[in-house]
C-alpha cells in the first residue's frame, strides 16, 4: 500500500520576513534537520494590491533578501536537507494580470495559492485574522456570503494563475465561532476540487488545524473527496515559528489511511 503523503517534507513554512511570524530562515532549516525532514519548502506570502494594515506579506526588498539568504542556506545544507524557495500567493481577482507578472519575476520552486482577504469597499478584511475589528465586520457582512465569495475566488485562482498546491482550503473565518458550510458552499468546494483535478493542483493538508480546531485543514470529507479524484496531497505545517516545523506530521499516516477510498 503506497503512502498518501510524504511526512518528511514540510511544504509550508513562513519566517519573520512575512511580518507576522518570528525566526530567521536558518532557524527553520535547523529545526527541520533536527526533526529528520528531507525537505523544507519556504512558502512566503505574496499579496498584490491589498489595502490592509499592517502588511502581512513580503515587499520587494524582503523577496530580494529571501532569495539571497535561501541560496546561502541551500549551499550550506547541501547533502543534508533539500531547501526550496516558494510562495504562498494570496489571490486577488482584481489584480490577476499584475500577479502573473510578479510571479514571472521570481524563480519560485513552488506556488501555493490561497485567499486571505475580502474586499469591503475601499479596504480589505483579513479572513484568517483573529483581530476583533476584522471578525466583527465580516460577521456583519454575513459568513455565508463571505465564504461563498472566498470559494469562488479560489476557483478563479486555480484557473487563472500558475499554482502547484492549494493551501488550507477550509480555514476561512477560522476565528469566527459557529462556522458551517451550507449546501452552496459544499457545491462550490466540489467545483473547486474538480478545477484542481483538471489543472493538476495538489491539496495541502495543513497541520496547524490540529491546534486551531483539533483536526487538520481541510476537514476529512474534503480530503476524501480529493482522494476520490486522484488529487495529490502535500503536508504543510504553516509554521510561524521554528519549533512548529513538521508539527503533528506523525498523525497524518493513520489519519489518511482511514480516509483512503
N, C-alpha and C positions, 0 to 999 in steps of 0.2 A: 504494500500500500504506500503510495507516494505521499510525501508531506505536502500539506496545503499551503504552507507558508514557511519562509526562511526566518527563523528566530535568531540567527546570527548576523542579521543585518538590521540596523536601525535606520529607517528611511525618512525620518522626520525629526530634525534636531535644530534648535534655534540657539542664539548666543546673545550677548549683551548688545550686539550690533543692531538688533531689531527694536531696541529702546523699551522693551518690556520683559526682557529676560536678563539673567546675570551669568557671568563667567565668560572667559576667553575661549576661542576655538580650541586652543591646545588643551585646555582642561577637559573639554568634552571628549577629545580624542583619547586622552589618557584614561579617562573613566571607561570608555568603550573597550580599550585594551584590557583593563582590569576585569571587565565583565566577560571577556573571552569572545567579543564580537569579531567577525571577519570583515565587516564593512560598516562605515558610518556615512550617512548622507546628510549634509547640511542642507536645510530647506528654508533659507531665509526669506523674509517677507518682501514682496514687491507689490505696491499698490499704486494706482495711477488715477490722477485727477479726483482724489478723495478729499472732501472738505471736512476734516476731523482733527481735533487737537486733544492731547499731544499726539504726534505721529507715532504709529506703532509698526513702522516699516523702515527699510533702509533707503537712504538717499544715494546719490551718485558717488559721493566720497566714501561712504560705507561700503558700497559694492566694489570700489577700486581696492580698498584695503582687504575686503573679503577674498578676492581672487589672489592678491599678493600673499596674504597670510596662508591661504589654502595651498598655494603652490609650495610654500616653505614647509608646511606640515606634510604634504604628500612626499616630499623628498626625505624629510627626517624620519618618517614612519614607513618608508618603503620596505616591503617584505614583512612588515608587522601587521598592518591593517590597511585595507583599501579605503581611501578617503575620497568622497565625491562632493562636488560643489553644485548644489541645485537651488531651486527657488520655489517658494510657495506663492503662487500667483493668485492674488485676490482679484477676481474678475469683476470689472466694472463695465456693464454693457454700453455705457455712454462713451467709452474710450477704447473700443476694440482695435481700431487702426493704430493708435499710439501704443497700445500694449504689444501688438505684433512687432512694431519697430523696436521697442525696448528689449523684447525677448531676443531678437536677432542680434542685438548689440553685445550680448554676453555668451560665453561658451558653457551654458548650463548643462550639466550631465543628466539632470532630471528636472522635469517641470511638474510640480504638484499644483492642482487647481482647487480653489476654494472660493468662498464668498463671505466676507467679514462685515460688509457694510450695506445698510439700507438707505436709499436716498429719501430724504424728507425735506422737501422744499429746496433751499439752497445749501443744506448741510447733509451730512451722513451720520447715521446712528450705528454704533458698533453692535452687531448681532451676537457676539460672543463675549462681550464685556460684562463684568459684574457691577459696573458703575451704576448707581441708582438712577441717575438722570437718564441714561440711555434706556434702562429697563422700563422706567415709568412711561417714557414717550412711546416705546414700542408696544407696551401693554395698552396704551390709549389708542394707538392706531388699530390694534386688533391682531392677536397672534396668528389667527387663521390666514389673514391677508399677508402678513409678513412672511409666514412660512411658505405660502403659495408663491410669492414673488421670489423668495430665496431659491426654491426648487426650479422655477422657471429660468432663473439666472444661471444655475448650474447646467441645465440642459443646453442653454445657448452657449455657455462657455465650452463645453465638450465639443460642440460642432463648429466653434469659431476660432479657437486658438490651439496651437500645438500643446499637448499635455500628455503625460505618461501615467499619472495617478490622480485620483480624486480623493481629497483629504476630508477626514472627519464628517462624513456625509450628513449625519443627523444631529450634529452638535449645535444647530441653530437654536438660539434662545436657551442655551443650556443653564443659565442662571435665573430663568423665569419659571417659577413653580407651576406644576399642573399642566405642562405642555403635552398635548396629544395630537397625533396625526389623524385627520379626518379622511373620508373616502377620496376626496380630491387630492389630498397630499399623497395618499398611497398610490393613486393612479399616476401622479407625476413622478414618484420615486421609481416606479416600474418603467416609465418612459425614459427616465434618466439612465437606468441600468441598461435599457435597450440601446441608448445612444452610446454608452460606454463600451458595450459589446461591439457595436458597429465600428467604433473608432479605435478599438484596441487599448482602451484606458483601464488601468488596474484600479482596484478598490483598496484603500488604506484601512487597515484595522488599527485604530488609534487607541493605544492602551491608556492614554490619560483618562479615558472614560471610566476606568475602574475606580479612580479616585473621586471623580465628579459624581458618579451615579451607581457604582457597583458593577458596571458592565462596560465593555469597550464600545467605542463609536465605530461603526453603526451597530444598532441593535440586531439581535440574532436573526429575525426573519428577513432583514435586508441582506445579511451575509448569505443566508441560504438561497435567496433569490438570485444573488450574484453568482454563486457557485453553480446553480442550475443553468446559468447562461455561459458557463465556462470562463467567467471573468477572473483574472489573476488577482491574488491578494498580496499586499505588501504590509509588513509590520512597521509601525511608527510610534515612537514614544511621545512625540510632540514635546520633547524635553525643553524646559526653560531654565534649567539649572543642571550642572554637570551630573549630579547624583541621580538624575531622572533618566539618563541614557539607558535604553534597554529595559526600562521598568515594566514589570508584570509580563515580560515576554514568555516566561516559563509557564504561564497559564494558557497560552494560545493553542498548543497542540491538542490538549484534551478538549478545550472548548470547540475547536473547529472540527474535530473528529465526531463530535455529537451532532454537528450541523451538516456533515458531508452527505450529499444527495444519494 
